[in-house]
Amino acid sequence: MTALHRSGRRAEALRLFQTTRHHLVQELGLEPDSILCATHQRIRTDTPEFLRT
């Protein structure tokens, strides 16, 4: 997700989160962890600092 976002492919990064979350929930009965959710939120809000780190 991070690599996609940093290369200007924000929509693909967001789709990847949704796909990953779907598989985690449907196949394992798990929700994404806080790190993955925080990454998703930074991409959704287009946090400028996120692009630089």
PDB file of N, CA, C and O in Angstrom:
ATOM      1  N   MET A   1       0.823  -1.165   0.000  1.00  0.00           N
ATOM      2  CA  MET A   1       0.000   0.000   0.000  1.00  0.00           C
ATOM      3  C   MET A   1       0.874   1.237   0.000  1.00  0.00           C
ATOM      4  O   MET A   1       0.633   2.182  -0.750  1.00  0.00           O
ATOM      5  N   THR A   2       1.888   1.223   0.845  1.00  0.00           N
ATOM      6  CA  THR A   2       2.766   2.382   0.949  1.00  0.00           C
ATOM      7  C   THR A   2       3.479   2.632  -0.368  1.00  0.00           C
ATOM      8  O   THR A   2       3.551   3.770  -0.834  1.00  0.00           O
ATOM      9  N   ALA A   3       4.004   1.578  -0.966  1.00  0.00           N
ATOM     10  CA  ALA A   3       4.719   1.730  -2.234  1.00  0.00           C
ATOM     11  C   ALA A   3       3.786   2.248  -3.333  1.00  0.00           C
ATOM     12  O   ALA A   3       4.164   3.122  -4.113  1.00  0.00           O
ATOM     13  N   LEU A   4       2.591   1.715  -3.389  1.00  0.00           N
ATOM     14  CA  LEU A   4       1.630   2.179  -4.389  1.00  0.00           C
ATOM     15  C   LEU A   4       1.307   3.652  -4.177  1.00  0.00           C
ATOM     16  O   LEU A   4       1.289   4.433  -5.129  1.00  0.00           O
ATOM     17  N   HIS A   5       1.055   4.025  -2.941  1.00  0.00           N
ATOM     18  CA  HIS A   5       0.719   5.415  -2.643  1.00  0.00           C
ATOM     19  C   HIS A   5       1.865   6.349  -2.989  1.00  0.00           C
ATOM     20  O   HIS A   5       1.653   7.391  -3.608  1.00  0.00           O
ATOM     21  N   ARG A   6       3.066   5.987  -2.598  1.00  0.00           N
ATOM     22  CA  ARG A   6       4.225   6.854  -2.859  1.00  0.00           C
ATOM     23  C   ARG A   6       4.553   6.968  -4.337  1.00  0.00           C
ATOM     24  O   ARG A   6       5.199   7.925  -4.762  1.00  0.00           O
ATOM     25  N   SER A   7       4.107   5.986  -5.126  1.00  0.00           N
ATOM     26  CA  SER A   7       4.359   6.065  -6.562  1.00  0.00           C
ATOM     27  C   SER A   7       3.190   6.714  -7.309  1.00  0.00           C
ATOM     28  O   SER A   7       3.115   6.660  -8.536  1.00  0.00           O
ATOM     29  N   GLY A   8       2.283   7.324  -6.549  1.00  0.00           N
ATOM     30  CA  GLY A   8       1.181   8.056  -7.173  1.00  0.00           C
ATOM     31  C   GLY A   8      -0.019   7.214  -7.523  1.00  0.00           C
ATOM     32  O   GLY A   8      -0.893   7.663  -8.264  1.00  0.00           O
ATOM     33  N   ARG A   9      -0.084   6.000  -7.005  1.00  0.00           N
ATOM     34  CA  ARG A   9      -1.181   5.087  -7.327  1.00  0.00           C
ATOM     35  C   ARG A   9      -2.098   4.919  -6.112  1.00  0.00           C
ATOM     36  O   ARG A   9      -2.325   3.811  -5.625  1.00  0.00           O
ATOM     37  N   ARG A  10      -2.612   6.049  -5.646  1.00  0.00           N
ATOM     38  CA  ARG A  10      -3.418   6.107  -4.423  1.00  0.00           C
ATOM     39  C   ARG A  10      -4.654   5.213  -4.501  1.00  0.00           C
ATOM     40  O   ARG A  10      -4.944   4.479  -3.556  1.00  0.00           O
ATOM     41  N   ALA A  11      -5.371   5.266  -5.595  1.00  0.00           N
ATOM     42  CA  ALA A  11      -6.591   4.465  -5.730  1.00  0.00           C
ATOM     43  C   ALA A  11      -6.290   2.973  -5.614  1.00  0.00           C
ATOM     44  O   ALA A  11      -7.048   2.228  -4.992  1.00  0.00           O
ATOM     45  N   GLU A  12      -5.189   2.544  -6.212  1.00  0.00           N
ATOM     46  CA  GLU A  12      -4.807   1.133  -6.117  1.00  0.00           C
ATOM     47  C   GLU A  12      -4.437   0.758  -4.687  1.00  0.00           C
ATOM     48  O   GLU A  12      -4.749  -0.339  -4.225  1.00  0.00           O
ATOM     49  N   ALA A  13      -3.777   1.665  -3.997  1.00  0.00           N
ATOM     50  CA  ALA A  13      -3.410   1.421  -2.602  1.00  0.00           C
ATOM     51  C   ALA A  13      -4.652   1.250  -1.742  1.00  0.00           C
ATOM     52  O   ALA A  13      -4.701   0.366  -0.887  1.00  0.00           O
ATOM     53  N   LEU A  14      -5.646   2.086  -1.962  1.00  0.00           N
ATOM     54  CA  LEU A  14      -6.891   1.987  -1.203  1.00  0.00           C
ATOM     55  C   LEU A  14      -7.652   0.700  -1.538  1.00  0.00           C
ATOM     56  O   LEU A  14      -8.235   0.069  -0.656  1.00  0.00           O
ATOM     57  N   ARG A  15      -7.643   0.320  -2.809  1.00  0.00           N
ATOM     58  CA  ARG A  15      -8.279  -0.942  -3.211  1.00  0.00           C
ATOM     59  C   ARG A  15      -7.580  -2.132  -2.573  1.00  0.00           C
ATOM     60  O   ARG A  15      -8.227  -3.100  -2.172  1.00  0.00           O
ATOM     61  N   LEU A  16      -6.261  -2.057  -2.483  1.00  0.00           N
ATOM     62  CA  LEU A  16      -5.503  -3.146  -1.874  1.00  0.00           C
ATOM     63  C   LEU A  16      -5.910  -3.335  -0.417  1.00  0.00           C
ATOM     64  O   LEU A  16      -6.041  -4.468   0.045  1.00  0.00           O
ATOM     65  N   PHE A  17      -6.110  -2.242   0.309  1.00  0.00           N
ATOM     66  CA  PHE A  17      -6.565  -2.364   1.692  1.00  0.00           C
ATOM     67  C   PHE A  17      -7.909  -3.068   1.740  1.00  0.00           C
ATOM     68  O   PHE A  17      -8.099  -3.988   2.536  1.00  0.00           O
ATOM     69  N   GLN A  18      -8.839  -2.649   0.901  1.00  0.00           N
ATOM     70  CA  GLN A  18     -10.169  -3.255   0.916  1.00  0.00           C
ATOM     71  C   GLN A  18     -10.106  -4.746   0.584  1.00  0.00           C
ATOM     72  O   GLN A  18     -10.787  -5.555   1.214  1.00  0.00           O
ATOM     73  N   THR A  19      -9.301  -5.100  -0.391  1.00  0.00           N
ATOM     74  CA  THR A  19      -9.146  -6.508  -0.766  1.00  0.00           C
ATOM     75  C   THR A  19      -8.522  -7.303   0.377  1.00  0.00           C
ATOM     76  O   THR A  19      -8.987  -8.393   0.710  1.00  0.00           O
ATOM     77  N   THR A  20      -7.481  -6.759   0.967  1.00  0.00           N
ATOM     78  CA  THR A  20      -6.806  -7.435   2.077  1.00  0.00           C
ATOM     79  C   THR A  20      -7.744  -7.596   3.255  1.00  0.00           C
ATOM     80  O   THR A  20      -7.817  -8.669   3.854  1.00  0.00           O
ATOM     81  N   ARG A  21      -8.466  -6.530   3.593  1.00  0.00           N
ATOM     82  CA  ARG A  21      -9.410  -6.595   4.706  1.00  0.00           C
ATOM     83  C   ARG A  21     -10.479  -7.650   4.436  1.00  0.00           C
ATOM     84  O   ARG A  21     -10.826  -8.434   5.319  1.00  0.00           O
ATOM     85  N   HIS A  22     -10.995  -7.662   3.218  1.00  0.00           N
ATOM     86  CA  HIS A  22     -12.020  -8.647   2.859  1.00  0.00           C
ATOM     87  C   HIS A  22     -11.511 -10.072   3.081  1.00  0.00           C
ATOM     88  O   HIS A  22     -12.208 -10.897   3.672  1.00  0.00           O
ATOM     89  N   HIS A  23     -10.306 -10.358   2.613  1.00  0.00           N
ATOM     90  CA  HIS A  23      -9.741 -11.700   2.775  1.00  0.00           C
ATOM     91  C   HIS A  23      -9.503 -12.034   4.249  1.00  0.00           C
ATOM     92  O   HIS A  23      -9.786 -13.151   4.683  1.00  0.00           O
ATOM     93  N   LEU A  24      -8.995 -11.094   5.003  1.00  0.00           N
ATOM     94  CA  LEU A  24      -8.774 -11.336   6.433  1.00  0.00           C
ATOM     95  C   LEU A  24     -10.078 -11.671   7.149  1.00  0.00           C
ATOM     96  O   LEU A  24     -10.137 -12.613   7.939  1.00  0.00           O
ATOM     97  N   VAL A  25     -11.116 -10.900   6.868  1.00  0.00           N
ATOM     98  CA  VAL A  25     -12.397 -11.104   7.539  1.00  0.00           C
ATOM     99  C   VAL A  25     -13.058 -12.399   7.069  1.00  0.00           C
ATOM    100  O   VAL A  25     -13.491 -13.208   7.889  1.00  0.00           O
ATOM    101  N   GLN A  26     -13.136 -12.594   5.763  1.00  0.00           N
ATOM    102  CA  GLN A  26     -13.855 -13.744   5.219  1.00  0.00           C
ATOM    103  C   GLN A  26     -13.143 -15.074   5.461  1.00  0.00           C
ATOM    104  O   GLN A  26     -13.785 -16.077   5.773  1.00  0.00           O
ATOM    105  N   GLU A  27     -11.824 -15.081   5.318  1.00  0.00           N
ATOM    106  CA  GLU A  27     -11.094 -16.343   5.393  1.00  0.00           C
ATOM    107  C   GLU A  27     -10.558 -16.655   6.783  1.00  0.00           C
ATOM    108  O   GLU A  27     -10.421 -17.824   7.143  1.00  0.00           O
ATOM    109  N   LEU A  28     -10.254 -15.628   7.567  1.00  0.00           N
ATOM    110  CA  LEU A  28      -9.647 -15.864   8.869  1.00  0.00           C
ATOM    111  C   LEU A  28     -10.458 -15.339  10.043  1.00  0.00           C
ATOM    112  O   LEU A  28     -10.148 -15.630  11.198  1.00  0.00           O
ATOM    113  N   GLY A  29     -11.489 -14.569   9.749  1.00  0.00           N
ATOM    114  CA  GLY A  29     -12.295 -14.003  10.804  1.00  0.00           C
ATOM    115  C   GLY A  29     -11.571 -12.934  11.606  1.00  0.00           C
ATOM    116  O   GLY A  29     -11.869 -12.719  12.781  1.00  0.00           O
ATOM    117  N   LEU A  30     -10.623 -12.266  10.969  1.00  0.00           N
ATOM    118  CA  LEU A  30      -9.810 -11.248  11.636  1.00  0.00           C
ATOM    119  C   LEU A  30     -10.007  -9.887  10.992  1.00  0.00           C
ATOM    120  O   LEU A  30     -10.289  -9.786   9.798  1.00  0.00           O
ATOM    121  N   GLU A  31      -9.857  -8.848  11.788  1.00  0.00           N
ATOM    122  CA  GLU A  31      -9.819  -7.480  11.281  1.00  0.00           C
ATOM    123  C   GLU A  31      -8.357  -7.082  11.115  1.00  0.00           C
ATOM    124  O   GLU A  31      -7.495  -7.627  11.805  1.00  0.00           O
ATOM    125  N   PRO A  32      -8.054  -6.140  10.214  1.00  0.00           N
ATOM    126  CA  PRO A  32      -6.678  -5.667  10.067  1.00  0.00           C
ATOM    127  C   PRO A  32      -6.174  -5.073  11.380  1.00  0.00           C
ATOM    128  O   PRO A  32      -6.947  -4.527  12.167  1.00  0.00           O
ATOM    129  N   ASP A  33      -4.865  -5.190  11.603  1.00  0.00           N
ATOM    130  CA  ASP A  33      -4.290  -4.644  12.834  1.00  0.00           C
ATOM    131  C   ASP A  33      -4.204  -3.123  12.774  1.00  0.00           C
ATOM    132  O   ASP A  33      -4.475  -2.513  11.740  1.00  0.00           O
ATOM    133  N   SER A  34      -3.828  -2.531  13.880  1.00  0.00           N
ATOM    134  CA  SER A  34      -3.811  -1.070  13.989  1.00  0.00           C
ATOM    135  C   SER A  34      -2.807  -0.424  13.037  1.00  0.00           C
ATOM    136  O   SER A  34      -3.035   0.692  12.570  1.00  0.00           O
ATOM    137  N   ILE A  35      -1.715  -1.095  12.745  1.00  0.00           N
ATOM    138  CA  ILE A  35      -0.706  -0.536  11.835  1.00  0.00           C
ATOM    139  C   ILE A  35      -1.272  -0.446  10.421  1.00  0.00           C
ATOM    140  O   ILE A  35      -1.123   0.577   9.754  1.00  0.00           O
ATOM    141  N   LEU A  36      -1.912  -1.505   9.972  1.00  0.00           N
ATOM    142  CA  LEU A  36      -2.504  -1.502   8.628  1.00  0.00           C
ATOM    143  C   LEU A  36      -3.622  -0.471   8.535  1.00  0.00           C
ATOM    144  O   LEU A  36      -3.745   0.230   7.530  1.00  0.00           O
ATOM    145  N   CYS A  37      -4.438  -0.379   9.587  1.00  0.00           N
ATOM    146  CA  CYS A  37      -5.523   0.610   9.592  1.00  0.00           C
ATOM    147  C   CYS A  37      -4.976   2.034   9.600  1.00  0.00           C
ATOM    148  O   CYS A  37      -5.528   2.911   8.936  1.00  0.00           O
ATOM    149  N   ALA A  38      -3.901   2.270  10.341  1.00  0.00           N
ATOM    150  CA  ALA A  38      -3.298   3.604  10.380  1.00  0.00           C
ATOM    151  C   ALA A  38      -2.720   3.967   9.017  1.00  0.00           C
ATOM    152  O   ALA A  38      -2.837   5.111   8.577  1.00  0.00           O
ATOM    153  N   THR A  39      -2.105   3.010   8.354  1.00  0.00           N
ATOM    154  CA  THR A  39      -1.575   3.246   7.013  1.00  0.00           C
ATOM    155  C   THR A  39      -2.710   3.592   6.058  1.00  0.00           C
ATOM    156  O   THR A  39      -2.596   4.524   5.261  1.00  0.00           O
ATOM    157  N   HIS A  40      -3.786   2.852   6.138  1.00  0.00           N
ATOM    158  CA  HIS A  40      -4.953   3.110   5.304  1.00  0.00           C
ATOM    159  C   HIS A  40      -5.495   4.518   5.552  1.00  0.00           C
ATOM    160  O   HIS A  40      -5.824   5.238   4.610  1.00  0.00           O
ATOM    161  N   GLN A  41      -5.583   4.899   6.817  1.00  0.00           N
ATOM    162  CA  GLN A  41      -6.104   6.228   7.154  1.00  0.00           C
ATOM    163  C   GLN A  41      -5.193   7.332   6.608  1.00  0.00           C
ATOM    164  O   GLN A  41      -5.680   8.344   6.103  1.00  0.00           O
ATOM    165  N   ARG A  42      -3.890   7.143   6.708  1.00  0.00           N
ATOM    166  CA  ARG A  42      -2.952   8.154   6.179  1.00  0.00           C
ATOM    167  C   ARG A  42      -3.104   8.298   4.669  1.00  0.00           C
ATOM    168  O   ARG A  42      -3.028   9.405   4.137  1.00  0.00           O
ATOM    169  N   ILE A  43      -3.316   7.187   3.985  1.00  0.00           N
ATOM    170  CA  ILE A  43      -3.499   7.240   2.534  1.00  0.00           C
ATOM    171  C   ILE A  43      -4.839   7.916   2.211  1.00  0.00           C
ATOM    172  O   ILE A  43      -4.915   8.757   1.316  1.00  0.00           O
ATOM    173  N   ARG A  44      -5.887   7.544   2.943  1.00  0.00           N
ATOM    174  CA  ARG A  44      -7.205   8.148   2.701  1.00  0.00           C
ATOM    175  C   ARG A  44      -7.185   9.658   2.880  1.00  0.00           C
ATOM    176  O   ARG A  44      -7.797  10.385   2.098  1.00  0.00           O
ATOM    177  N   THR A  45      -6.487  10.131   3.903  1.00  0.00           N
ATOM    178  CA  THR A  45      -6.460  11.567   4.172  1.00  0.00           C
ATOM    179  C   THR A  45      -5.329  12.264   3.434  1.00  0.00           C
ATOM    180  O   THR A  45      -5.174  13.482   3.516  1.00  0.00           O
ATOM    181  N   ASP A  46      -4.538  11.471   2.708  1.00  0.00           N
ATOM    182  CA  ASP A  46      -3.425  12.003   1.918  1.00  0.00           C
ATOM    183  C   ASP A  46      -2.474  12.840   2.784  1.00  0.00           C
ATOM    184  O   ASP A  46      -2.098  13.954   2.417  1.00  0.00           O
ATOM    185  N   THR A  47      -2.098  12.288   3.927  1.00  0.00           N
ATOM    186  CA  THR A  47      -1.197  12.942   4.874  1.00  0.00           C
ATOM    187  C   THR A  47       0.131  13.246   4.196  1.00  0.00           C
ATOM    188  O   THR A  47       0.818  12.318   3.769  1.00  0.00           O
ATOM    189  N   PRO A  48       0.520  14.527   4.084  1.00  0.00           N
ATOM    190  CA  PRO A  48       1.755  14.891   3.380  1.00  0.00           C
ATOM    191  C   PRO A  48       3.008  14.254   3.990  1.00  0.00           C
ATOM    192  O   PRO A  48       3.912  13.855   3.256  1.00  0.00           O
ATOM    193  N   GLU A  49       3.074  14.156   5.318  1.00  0.00           N
ATOM    194  CA  GLU A  49       4.246  13.571   5.959  1.00  0.00           C
ATOM    195  C   GLU A  49       4.431  12.120   5.572  1.00  0.00           C
ATOM    196  O   GLU A  49       5.557  11.622   5.535  1.00  0.00           O
ATOM    197  N   PHE A  50       3.350  11.447   5.288  1.00  0.00           N
ATOM    198  CA  PHE A  50       3.402  10.037   4.939  1.00  0.00           C
ATOM    199  C   PHE A  50       4.166   9.810   3.635  1.00  0.00           C
ATOM    200  O   PHE A  50       4.829   8.785   3.471  1.00  0.00           O
ATOM    201  N   LEU A  51       4.075  10.753   2.721  1.00  0.00           N
ATOM    202  CA  LEU A  51       4.790  10.622   1.453  1.00  0.00           C
ATOM    203  C   LEU A  51       6.301  10.730   1.631  1.00  0.00           C
ATOM    204  O   LEU A  51       7.065  10.150   0.859  1.00  0.00           O
ATOM    205  N   ARG A  52       6.723  11.466   2.639  1.00  0.00           N
ATOM    206  CA  ARG A  52       8.158  11.714   2.817  1.00  0.00           C
ATOM    207  C   ARG A  52       8.864  10.652   3.627  1.00  0.00           C
ATOM    208  O   ARG A  52      10.087  10.540   3.540  1.00  0.00           O
ATOM    209  N   THR A  53       8.147   9.867   4.411  1.00  0.00           N
ATOM    210  CA  THR A  53       8.815   8.906   5.294  1.00  0.00           C
ATOM    211  C   THR A  53       8.980   7.566   4.666  1.00  0.00           C
ATOM    212  O   THR A  53       9.525   6.655   5.290  1.00  0.00           O
TER     213      THR A  53
END
